[in-house]
């Protein structure tokens, strides 16, 4: 059943398999403004507006979105793994930082993920097991790992 949950999402009577993914759309208005339309009721569309940012200070938006995607995937995987084993997540926060190469052309070399987690006392055995599973990555980090180092740290609070 858990495997089936990951293979398809059932929402409002409509079954959507992974091959039916609605595309994310990009709209270039001008050098200062672009939009990303997620076509998802759970994600607000994103307006990138550089109008008040000097040209030399621009950049990094896509890197931060990639870091956020990895962090959301890893955090969601961690929370789902714990909750599937009956452990309540009391709090879960995180930070992600992208490391880029110094050489040209620049590329992303690594993404550092730090997740701070609090669960009720007495769940260390389950937490250890879920951490081992997460060390293998989530769907996004496993996809990126051949080209980008993903370094995750879970801090238990």
KEVEX-999214 format. One record per residue: residue in one letter; x, y, z of N, C-alpha, C in turn. Coordinates in steps of 0.001 Angstrom, whole numbers, plus 500000, padded with zeros to 6 digits. Each point is the difference from the previous one (the first is absolute). Layout:
! KEVEX-999214
AXYZXYZXYZ...
END
This chain:
! KEVEX-999214
X500820498797500000499180501203500000500860501261500000X501071500016500819500877501160500029500627500205498632X500439498904499350500598500106498673498995500594499012X498762499570500082498974500533499105499786501484500248X500105500437501260499849501414500327501056500830499281X501230499515499966501070500735499347499870499956498484X499364498996499455499880499874498545498849500801499430X499004500280500821498877500772499480499356500816501104X499398501099499629499312500853500941498538500012499618X499156499776500988498559500027499757499458501241500686X499404500899499220499528501267500548498685500368499325X498973500163500796498719500419499449499436499033498980X500284498713500143499473499012499088500802499855498717X501015500823499805500820499913498804501301499311500366X500336498965499269501253499300500234501045500534499039X501129500438500574501057500540499153501272499198500249X500460499290499003501260499285500095501149500945499684X501227499561500246501159500865499796500171500412498540X499486499230499052500121500351498589499011501065499572X499036500318500883498987501005499695500333501352500621X501240500201500391500437501223500675499669501221499148X499383500993500632499686501252499329501285500811499943X500334500568498845501280500709499894500031501309500779X501170500330500513500262501317500554500280500909498807X499452501205500033500162500915498874500854501201500380X500693500545499042500855501173500166499539501085499045X499888501234500519499606501134499164501026501116500194X500707500354498932500960501102500001499256501254499575X499950500980500907499366501277499644501054500955499456X501087500129500725501144500807499579501168499604500896X501135500683499855501190499630500771499790500148501503X499011500773500395499741500226501421498965499063500599X499082499506499192498898499217500568499722498736499201X499826498945500751499607498711499451499025499350500978X499225499065499525499071499247500839500259498517499848X499789499280501071499995498542499962498617499575500467X499294499299499136498642499542500274500064498507500324X499710499654501229500135498616500436498819499122499607X498863500606499674498808499235499615499649498960501056X500043500433501242499758499104501128499215500773501056X498893499459500467499204500733500993500713500171501344X501055499230500236500709500079501278501217500922499970X500356500540498833501177500851499872499596501311499337X500322501100500643499751501299499380500953500201498830X499487500595498936500867500349498885501041501000500498X501098500078499301501117500821500434500264501104498997X500066501213500487500369501140499171501405500415500399X500919499961499059501364500445500240500063501441499510X500309500921500907499987501422499680501317500631500433X500868500263499032501304500596500264499994501520499813X498837500616499850499926501429499668500796500885500962X500004499681501287500689500835500984501367499446500388X500485499004499259501283499380500307501014500359498921X501139500573500383501024500314498997500448498735499269X500329500130498739500376498857499166501109499179500647X500999500652500588501118499271500596499589499198501238X498834500274500563499525499298501190499007498877499663X499652499878498730499026498989499593500665498643499856X499200499006499962500519498648499821499747499172501247X499993498724499806499822499091501119498577499556500239X499048500611499328498599499632500225499761498526499696X500474499537498876499800498595499623500747499064500932X501195500401500434500752499170500962499221499858501302X499427501098500475499231499938501246498737499157499828X499373500071498832498822499160499775500388498530499986X501136499673499390500471498614499994500284499543501425X500692500832500778500292499653501392498709499809500793X499030500873499772498711499875500678499267498729499614X500100499614498741499356498766499544500614498773500665X501335499976500079500665498873500658499614499963501478X500016501166500638499677500058501425498554499585500263X499069500463499191498598499617500182499814498506499798X500681499444499017499906498564499741500589499202501159X501170500404500475500631499278501105499203500154501293X499541501211500278499184500216501199498703499208499953X499364500012498835498762499234499840500229498510500118X501114499522499460500331498575500099500279499615501449X500729500843500713500288499752501413498712499954500808X499148500996499833498737500054500745499103498807499655X499901499668498717499150498876499586500520498683500565X501336499831500009500587498780500543499712499837501479X500066501096500733499715499943501436498518499766500262X499158500761499321498555499870500217499485498633499574X500592499412498959499588498652499571500323498959501067X500954500322500874500390499085501079499411500426501334X499015500912499957499281500400501203500685501040500860X501009500684499477500715501018500766499507501382499552X499537500786500955499515501342499716501176500961499861X499959500816498975501009501036499817499506501235500753X500742500379501048499614501180500768500446501278499308X501180499976499403500459501125499188501050499497499020X500035500650498856500964499671498956500249501274499205X501225500489500057500396501189499252501298499685499275X500356500836499059501232499721499277500585501211499317X501238499818499579500718500992499205500743499245498905X500132500647498860500754499408498894500926501057499433X501196499566499635500980500918499423500652499329498800X500110500746498925500592499504498762501472500396499945X500846499050499646501428500251499791500248499960498490X500583501070499472500281500047498561501503499909499750X500337499605498796501410499897499613500585501394499839X501301500084500125500704501264499781500386500159498537X500074498878499292500414500009498600498839500374499094X500352500534498842499006500314498990499961498876498984X498885499545499511498676500483500369499590499466501379X499368500850500761499588499637501348498982498867499954X500045499182501038499018498925500148499768499782501477X498906499366500314499709499651501388500803498758500339X500798500077501046500802498860500430499343499231501137X499315500730500899499413499329501163498826500809500535X499129499293500683498917500636500742500062499431501410X500151500914500974500034499603501404498621500206500600X499464498938500584498676500034500611500161499781501497X499414500883500788499972499836501448498547499975500439X499589498892500590498643499860500495500041499900501520X499178500808500669499876499941501456498675499331500311X500071498941500779498844499144500233499767499801501486X498739500076500376499620499678501373498857498998499958X500212498875500665498972498966500145499911499660501484X498908499377500433499887499627501408501135499066500424X500423500140501245501058499147500554499582498531499904X500985499129499911499736498564499947499891499441498594X500226500822498987499875499552498611501346499899499293X501086499891500753501337500010499416500215498856499018X499488498807500319500205498838499128499348500236498630X498783500499500014499297500287498741500704501139499269X500403501014500727500682501128499384501304499560499348X500753499142500654501237499483499406499726499269498694X498933499201499987499653499248498791499613500949498858X499178500989500309499548500934498972501171500850499502X500919500366500882501179500751499573500845499186499022X500124498701500233500754499141499075499328499947498634X498684499950500004499252500005498740500217501327499279X499907501103500741500152501324499401501420500224499484X500984499355500610501384500139499543500150499545498548X499106499131499548500007499571498599499390501072499101X499320500974500616499431501118499267498509499902499798X499447501094499514498602500048499581500001499937498467X498846500052499395499927499882498544500850501063499296X499956501227500466500741501067499327501495499877500269X500391499770501254501442499918500281500635498792499326X499276498876499938500548498827499295500187500303498515X499130500801499444500106500353498584501169500945499750X500287500867500951501076500974499841501368499441500356X500045499012500909501275499516500534501027499567498948X499630499487498860501066499666499055500848501212499592X499424501191500038500721501188499546500284501007501118X499201499965501065500106500987501077500069499264501333X500942500375500838500075499418501348498856500561500833X499285499112500654498945500410500921500470499570501386X500193500981500858500459499706501363498899500409500955X499474498997500728498916500295500922500429499720501432X499509500849500881500232499850501429498655500135500683X499708499072500903498784500090500796500422500297501427X499529501115500510500291500399501368498766499677500837X500196499167500984498895499617500888499882501023501123X498830500556500133499775500974501084499276499377501158
END
